[in-house]
Amino acid sequence: MSIEQLKELFGSQEAILELVQLEGGELALRNAGSEDPLVKIQFNDEVRALLGDQIPVVAQHMIQAALFALMEKQGNVFDETAVVDEKPKYLS
C-alpha cells in the first residue's frame, strides 16, 4: 500500500485512530469520529480466557506491528529504487 493509498484511506497523511471495543466484543480500529472500522480483531473464547484483561493491550500491539510493517514495506520501496544519471565507465 502506498502513501497515496493511505492518505485516501485515512483522509490525510496524518490521522487520529482509535481502538474501540464493539458491542459484540470485537476490537475495532477506526478513524476518530467515524463508525466504520478499518480493522476488526476478534479473539475466540479460549484466547479471551487466556488473555483476560490484556486483550486491548495485545490488540494494540497487533495494530502497531501491522502499521510498522506497512511503513517498513513502504520505506523498502524507496530504498530499492536507484536512479542512474551517469553513463557507466565500464560495460560488462
N, C-alpha and C positions, 0 to 999 in steps of 0.2 A: 504494500500500500504506500503510495507516495504522499508527500506532504500536502500536495494539492487535494488528494482524496481525503486526507484527514481534515483539512480546512473545510471541505464540503460537508463532511460528516459532522464536525463539531461546530461549524458556522464561522470559525475564525481559527487562527493559529493558536490562540490561547483559549482555553475552555475551563470552566469550573464544573468538575464532575462530582457526583455524589454517589455513594454506595448506600443503598437503602434496602430494608427488608420488606418484601411484598407480603400481602395478606396470606398467601399460601406457604410462606416460609422461605421462598426463594430470595436470594440476594440479587439485586439488580444495580448495574452501573448505568447512570444516565446523566445527561446534561442537567445542571441545576435549573429548576423551574420547569422541567419537562416531565411528562408522564410516560414517554416512550423510552423503554430501556435500550441501551446499546448492547449490553451483555447481561445474561442471566446466569446465575450459578445456583445449582440445586444439588444438595447432598442427600444420599439415601439415609434411611433411619439408622443403619449401622454406623455410618460415618458421623452422623449428627451426635449419636451417643458417645462415640469416641472423642470427638472434638469438644463437646459440651459448650461452654460459653466462649470458646475460642473460635467459633465459626466465623464471625465477622473479621477477625484478625487473619485467618487463613485465606478467606476470600479476598481481603485487601492485598495480601502478598501475591495471590494468583494474578490479580489485575496489574499490580506493579510489575511482576515478571513479564506479563504479556506486553505491556507498554514499553518496557525496557528492550525486549526482544525486537519489537517493531521499530523502535528508534535505532537500535543497533543495525538492523537489516537495512534501514534507510541510509544510515551512515556508510555501510559497506558498498552501497550502490555508487556513492561518490568516490570512495577510496579506490574502487576497481576501474574507474574511468581515467583514461590517460589521453591527454591532447598532445600531439606531436606537431610542433610548428617548424621544426628544423629538418632539413634533409639529412639523413644519416651519413656519416663519414664513410662507412664500410657497408657493403651489401653482401650478404652471405648467400 
